[in-house]
Amino acid sequence: MSLNSEHPAETREFKRELGLFDSVMIVVGSMIGSGIFIVSADIARTVGSPFLLLLVWLVTGLVTITAALSYGELAGMLPHAGGQYVYLREAYNPLMGFLYGWTFFIVIQTGTIAAVAVAFAKFTGVLIPWFSDKNVLFNLFGLKISTQQVLAIASIILLSYTNSRGLKEGKTVQNIFTSTKTLALFALILLGFILGANSRAISENFSNFWGGEWLQVSDGKITSSQSLSGFMVLAAIGVAMVGSLFSSDAWNNITFTAGEVKNPKRTIPLSLFLGTLIVTILYVGANLAYLFVLPLRGTPDGTNVMAQGIQFATSDRVATAASSLIFGDTAVIIMALLIMVSTIGCNNGLILAGARVYYAMAKDNLFFKKVGSLNKNSVPSFGLIIQAVWASILCLSGTYNQLLEYVIFAVLIFYILTIIGVFILRKKRPDAERPYKAWGYPVVPAFYIVVAFFICIDLLYYKTESTSWGVAFVLVGIPIFYLWRNLSKKKTA
């Protein structure tokens, strides 16, 4: 008798093969992509001072850690595949869970996968110039398909296939690439302090450490500048945190794999805390190293990395600019290799975890039924397939970065709602088993809610168009929820 007939897909169960180290590697690996090597340039243009640059990353880290501490309670209480989707469903109702899952599939996870895949292809092009967005292979329905896009899609397909072969294969890739990039980033930070420390950069940055300035840039030219004081300091920090929050996002991916974690009630909360703490230390350390090597302020017309500064590093590649003062001409190659490793590790974690959300939705009859089954390797392979297909389409469309900018507001709203869920579930289910209780409750969860709410209001005012689109993406899910539920009822009637 075949394996499939002995164990139908509907009756197979997840294998609990993820230990604490594996779980921490998923948290760290999913968080560290290409952002830390790039987004500090845009943050520096927005806040204009070394102090505020570091403060943006510190606040981002603190907010992320407090969120992780609060999620730990939910993870211990509801250790099921699907993570945040399950928390929202249980705290509120199936509609709220679906709206998160819908946005997660359409934009949040798949858009991030597409963006990270293209970043991998872009930096591969540094080593192999044939992979370029200028090297168009053919036209597809009016879209110009480049070698860069083909490589990005190929990387998504390869990682999806690897994860379809089983959790062991997926976690092995995750552990290798995440360990490598974490050690490499740590080494880069140390070299920045030891070999790259530049007396001119240190003097300029720390003699003018406090004063902020918000630069508006268009077509590579500074169009306006505004000194920051009073409320404008907070406004600039809120807007600047879009980049740092994106770079620090996806820490919650380990909750999606709860059905495959050993002792999830202890392991998931601990991995959330350790993973977010490690990344926060690395991110703040990297930015401090940048300030030791490069002046923060610069000019778009600068003829070298010192004149361009952090603000106007070529193509915003701050890490490459800093490394060039340590390694010389080989810095471009070194950083390209590091970012390639980093993006592969990041996307593997995103791909591995994402399919588990669609699996949980399908089990609730809110997604394609086949997605709610496991293959012979005990992984949701059909979920991996449709995730890969949609992420690949986003790669071809070239709209993923715009979509991600649109959805950051919605992402924050879902985080806020989830942490409010800690309070709700304590009222709804006071007797439920809670192996871990949110540290600092109710102050720490409330702190996150207040800070994240302020950032949302700030974005709503200063990024009205993009936040409006983000809300629209979520709201479109409401009629789809009722349509899907009605269709499911008719099929089972």
Secondary structure, DSSP 8 states (H G I E B T S, - for coil): --HHHHS-TTT------B-HHHHHHHHHHHH-SSGGGTTHHHHHHHH-SHHHHHHHHHHHHHHHHHHHHHHHHHHHH---TTTHHHHHHHHT-HHHHHHHHHHIIIIIHHHHHHHHHHHHHHHHHHHSTTS-TT-EEEEETTEEEEHHHHHHHHHHHHHHHHHHT-HHHHHHHHHHHHHHHHHHHHHHHHHHHHT---HHHHHHHHHS-S-EEEEEEETTEEEEEEEE-THHHHHHHHHHHHHHHHHT--TTHHHHTGGGBSSHHHHHHHHHHHHHHHHHHHHHHHHHHHHHHS-S---TT-SSHHHHTTTT-GGG-HHHHHHHHHHGGGHHHHHHHHHHHHHHHHHHHHHHHHHHHHHHHHHTTSS-GGGGS--TTSS-HHHHHHHHHHHHHHHHHT-HHHHHHHHHHHHHHHHHHHHHHHHHHHHH-TTS--SS--TTTTHHHHHHHHHHHHHHHHHHHHSHHHHHHHHHHHHHHHHHHHHHHHHHHHHH-
